[in-house]
Amino acid sequence: MTEITAVEFDKEVLEAGKVVLDFYSSECPPCEALAPKFESLAGLYGHDIHFLKIFRQKNKALADQLGVKSSPTLLFFDNGKEVSERLAGGIKRSDIIRNLNTMIPEALITSINKKIKPTVSDYDVLVLGAGPGGLTAGLYLCQAKINTVLIDIALPGGHVSTTHEVSNYPGFIEPQAGYMLSHNMSEQTKLCGTAYKVAVDVTKIDLNKKEVVLDEYETVRAKKIIIATGTSPNLIGIPGEKELKGKGISYCATCDAKYYGDKEVVVIGGGNSAVEEAGFIAKFASKVTMVHQFDAFTANKTAQEKLFANPKISALLEHEPRSFRRDGDKIITEIEDLKTKEIKTLVSDGVFIFIGMKPNIQLFKDKLTLDQYGYIKTDEDMRTSLPDIFAVGDVISKKYRQITTAVADGTIAAIAIAKEIN
C-alpha cells in the first residue's frame, strides 16, 4: 500500500486507472478501525485496483478541493473520474467490497472471493457492544490481565456518542459533550490492551458455542461472552415514517439538528430524551413544536423547566401523530387530538422522533430468558439464563437505564468473570 501527497495526486490517482484513496487523520479512532480492513482488502484487490493513503491534515488544500469533510473518507476513481459512493466515518468492510466490486469484472470478483480464507481467533472474553457498559467491562477485564475482545457494528460509544451534552456523569463539574465522554472511555479501554473489532458486520452469533462470525469470514471464539448490544429507537409505525426516515425524519438530534438553522421542526415525544433534545434542537431551529400523547411531559422537572422557559418551543399535549408525508421541501405531519378526535396538520421542515427504545437482541432473542418487554433477564452478577453468557447495560431488564447504571453493570460482570477465570 502506498502513501501519497497532494503533489502526487494527479499522477498516482487521476492518471493511474482504478484507484481507491483513503484520506486519514492522526488521533482518529474511525481511521484506526478502517486501517486493518483497508490493508486486508488491498491484499485481495491490489492487483487490479491501486490502494493509496493520504494524510488529510498535511494535505488540507487537496481535501478541501475534493470536498472531503471528515476522516476517514474513501474515494474511488476509475481513469481519473470519481466512481461509486464515498464512504466516511465508521466504514464497514462489506461497504468497501460493494464499491470495489463495481469497478471490476464479474470473473475477477469470483476469483477474489475464492481467495478469502476463513479465520478463527480465540479470546477469554468476547464483549458484544461498545457502549459504556461494554467499554467498562473491557477495561476491568483488561486490567485483570484477561484476554478480551470488544466487537461492535458501529464505532465505540453507543448512544452516548450521539448525545449532545451529558450533565450528570460523576467526576465532571461542567457538562460533557457526549462524543468526548465516549471517546475518553474508548481510549482508556483501548490503551489498557483490549482488542477492538468495530464497524463490522455481525453475520452470526452462536451463544451455545460462544462464537461470533464477523463479515462472513472471521470467527471469534471465547470462553465467556458479555452481551452489551444496547437499544435502538422505537418507530411509531405510521404511514410515511419509513419512507421519510433520513429524508426529513430523524432520531438523532446531535446528528441532524445543525441542518435546521432558522427552520421549523416537530418533535414527537415527552420523556427525558424528547424534552432535552428539543432544547438542543431549539439552538438551531426558529420554532420547535412538541407533540405528546399524555396531558403532561414525563421528563424530569429540571429538563421541563428549561423547556418551558424557551420561547422557541411550544407543545401540543394529548395529541398523537397519524401519518407523515412530503410536500415539496416540507414535511406534513397529521396529528389527532385525543380529546376531540379532530385531525390536524403540522407543516415543518423536519421531524425528530424520541419515543423510547427497544433492545437489540435480534440475533439471539430465542436463546435467552427475556422479560415481558423483550429485555434480557440477569442475576445480580449479570449472568443470563445460559452458562458463561452475561449481559449488561440498556439491553437488560432493569428499572433505570443511564450511563452510570450501564457502567455499574459492566463493572459487576467483569469482576464476576475475572474471579471465575482466575
Number of C-alpha atoms within 10 A of each C-alpha: 12 10 13 16 14 16 10 11 15 11 10 20 24 17 15 16 15 22 27 24 21 25 24 22 19 12 8 12 19 22 22 17 21 25 14 13 17 22 13 13 17 18 13 15 18 15 9 15 20 20 23 20 18 20 19 24 13 12 15 15 13 16 19 11 8 10 9 19 13 14 22 27 23 22 21 25 21 18 13 17 13 16 18 15 13 13 19 20 19 22 24 21 19 15 14 19 13 12 18 21 17 12 18 14 9 11 8 13 16 11 11 15 10 9 10 12 9 10 11 13 11 15 16 17 28 27 28 25 26 31 31 33 34 36 31 25 33 34 27 22 28 23 15 14 14 21 18 25 25 24 28 24 19 20 25 30 25 25 18 21 21 16 23 19 20 17 12 14 14 7 6 10 9 11 13 17 17 20 21 17 19 25 18 12 19 26 15 16 24 17 11 16 19 25 18 21 21 23 22 22 19 18 14 15 17 13 19 11 11 18 21 22 19 21 14 13 13 16 19 19 21 20 15 22 26 27 28 32 26 27 19 16 15 14 16 17 10 11 13 16 21 14 13 17 14 11 13 21 23 19 21 17 23 17 13 16 21 15 14 18 15 14 15 21 29 27 26 25 25 26 19 20 17 27 26 22 22 29 22 19 27 25 16 18 23 16 21 25 20 23 22 23 18 15 11 13 19 15 17 12 11 10 18 18 12 12 21 14 10 14 11 18 22 15 19 17 18 16 24 21 21 18 17 23 17 18 10 7 10 15 23 21 21 16 20 18 16 14 8 9 10 10 14 13 15 15 17 21 19 27 26 24 23 24 19 17 14 16 20 19 20 7 13 12 14 9 13 17 15 18 13 9 9 16 22 26 21 22 11 10 18 25 22 22 16 13 12 18 23 28 29 37 29 28 25 27 21 14 7 11 13 15 19 16 18 26 19 18 26 33 23 21 25 28 16 17 24 19 9 9 12 8
